[in-house]
Amino acid sequence: MNTIERTAAVTLRNVSRTYGDPANPIHALRDVSVDINRREFTAVMGPSGSGKSTLMNVMAGLDEASAGQIWLGANPIVGLGDTARTILRRTMIGFVFQSFNLVPTLTADENIRLPFILAGHRPTAEQESWITHLVTSLGLRDRLGHLPSELSGGQQQRVAIVRALAGRPTIILADEPTGALDTRTSREVLTLLTTAAREYGQGIAMVTHDPVAASYADRILVLADGAIVGEYRGLDPRQISDLLITLQGATA
């Protein structure tokens, strides 16, 4: 077990996920083994239908693996009941979505605090200090009383990121977090995710189709037909784009 506890935020070993008729199954994931490490920003890329969303869902315990083992930190999640998984998600996972997923009738401050409300407790003094630090660092102090409709897209995504980071989760799972943002705001959000990994110690796993967004990551995992077919580091946007074009041709 010590090898699982080293620096991994999420560990998958020989994970498969199949759907449909057992006699003719759909293989969404095929024997995937990978670590998503703390203090590391990982981009997950691949063609539509390659298994990216399924990978994120099984890491979060939102979908059950058909085979293999998954650890969230040191906690095995395969076979856990719904209540136990929900508790782990609330304490160990932060989510950032393309659509922001803010509650429209709540202010920015109330949206940030919503996970604590759902968990049935108020933030501790230490957590309050952390939230204040995040809000200040992300330039949101003057926007806390505003509804999402009164915020720009970039401000809404920053609120979502504060909400994701507020409980100091082990891992942030980000699904196309810049897909609805302009270029300048996308850069800001990607810089924030980089900071979350390198300075705040989170593991970051980001699904993206955007080579520019992926270039911010420390490493890129490429999926095709449910399997990890490549792991890359230090690529620029053009190299990433060329890689994806080559992969599309190989799988066409």
N, C-alpha and C positions, 0 to 999 in steps of 0.2 A: 504493500500500500504506500510505502514511502515514495516510490517513483511517481505515483499519482499525485502526491501532495506537493511536489517540488515547486513549480511556478505556474502550473496549469490552472486556468480559470475553468475550462471545460475540456474533458478528455473523452474521446470516442475510440472504441476498440472494436473493429470488425462489425460495424453497425450496418445493417441492411433494413430497408423498409419496402415492403411490397403491398400492393393493393389488388383488389379484384379476385377473380376466380383462381383458387390455388392451382388449378390445372393449367391456367394460362395467365400467370400473374404479371402485373405491371411493376417493374423494378424501379422505384423512385430513388433508392440509395442501394449501392452495391459494395458491401464489405469495406466501409469507410473507417479508416483509422487516422486520427489527427488530434493534435493538441491546439487549443486556442489559449495562448499564454497571457499572463498578466504583463502589463507594461509593453504590450505589443499590439499593433494595429494591423488586423488581417482583413483584406478585401476578398470577397468570394464572388467569382465571376463564372460565366458560362452561358451557353445558348439557352433560350427559353425551353423549359422542360428538362433541363439538365440535372435538377435536384436541389437547386440553391434554396428554395423556400422550404422544402422538406428538411434539409439539413438544419436550417435555423429552427424549425418547429421541433425537431427531436432534441436539439440542444436545450431548448427552453422547456422541454417536457410537455409541450402542447400536443405532440403527436407521439404515439408509442412506437418504439423500434420493434421490428419483427425479429431481429436477431442482434446479438452483440451487447456491449455494455457502455454506459455513459455515466460519467461522474461530473457533477457540478461542484467545483472545488474538490473536496474529499468525499462528497455525498453521492452515493449511487442513486440514480433516479429511475432506472429500468425496473418496472414492477411496483413502483410506489403508487399509492392511491391518489385520487384527485386532490384531496385536502392537503396531504403532505407535499404534493407538487406545487400547489398554490402557495403554500407557506414559503417554500424554497424560492419560488419566483419573486415573491414580494421582498424577500430579504437579500437575494443574491443576483437578480437580473434587472437591468434597466433596459427599457425599450425605446427606440427612436424610429418613427415611421415617416414615410414620404408625406402623408396627409396630416402630420402633426398630432392628430388624435387628442386635441384639447377639447374639454367640455365647454361648449359655447356660452353657457349661462354662468360660468364661473370666471372670476378674475384670474389674471396671471398668477397671483400669489396663491389663490385657492387651487388652481390646477397643479402648481408645484407641490402643494401639501396633500393632494388627493391620495397618493399611495399610503401616507400615514393614516389618513382618515379611514381608508378601506381596511387597513391592518388593525384599526381599533385603538391606536395610541397616538399621543402627541409627540412631536420631535423632542428629543432630549436637548439639554443646553448645548451639548457638543454638536448635535445635529443642526440646531438653530444657528450656531456660529458658522457651520459649514455652508448652510443655505445662504446665509448673508454673504459669505465670501464668494460663492458662485454667482449670486445675483449681481454683486458689485463688479466682479471680474468680467461678466458678460454684458455689462451696461444696461441692466434692467431695473435699476432701483426706482427710476421715475415712471416705470410702466407697470408696476405690480398691481395697481388698482384698476387696470384696464381689462376689458373683455377681449377675447381673441379677435373679434371683428374689428377692434380698434387698434390692432397691432399689424405691422407689416409681416410678410411671410417669413423674413429672416428673424424678426422678433419672436414670432410664434415658435419657430424651430428652436431658438435659444431657450425659450420657456420649457419646451419639451426636453431639451438636453439637461437643463437644471433639474427638472422632475426626475429624469433618468439617473442623474448623479447624486441626488439628494440623500439617498439612503446608503451611499458608498457601496454599491453592488460590486460583486466579483467580476461581472461581465456586462458590457453593453452590446445589445444586439440591434443593429441599425439596418433597416430595410429601405434601400433607395432614399437615404435621408436628404439628398440634394436634388431629387427629381423634380420638385416643384419650385425650385429657387433659381434666381438669376445668377449669373457667373460670379459677381462680387460676393453675394451672400453665400453662395456655395463654398467659396474659398474660406470664408469666415467659419462656417460650420465644420468643414473638414479640418481646419486648424484647431478648432475646439476639441474635436474627437482625437486628434493627435496629442493634444495637451492632456486629455483624460487618460490616455494610455501612458504617456511618458512621465508626467508629473503627478497624476493622481493615482496611478498604479492599476487602473482597470485593464482588463482584456477587452478588446474591441473586435467584433466581427461585423463587417458591413457588406451586405449584398449590393452590388451595383453593376450597371451596364456601361458606366461612363469611364473611359480610360483615364480622363483627367482626375476624376475622383479617386480611382484606384491607385494612381501614382502617388497619392499622399500616404498610402499604407506602407508598413514595413515589409509585408510580404503579400503575395497574391496567390490564392488557391483557385485553380481552374477545374470546374466540374464538366463532365460530359457523360450522358447516359447514366447518371447516378453514381459515377465514380470520380475520384480525384485523379486527374490526368496530368497535373503539373503544379509545381510550386516555384514561385519566382520572387526574386528580390532585386531592388535597384533598377526597375524598368521605368522609362519615361513614357508619357502618354502615347507617343507614336509607336514605340516598341510594343506597348500593350495592345494598341489597335491592330497592329500587324499580327500579333499573336492570336487575337480573337478571329481575325479574318482567316488566318490559316486553319484554325480550329473549325470554323464554320465550314470551310471547304472539305476538311477531313471527315466531318460528320454528316455532310449533305447527302 
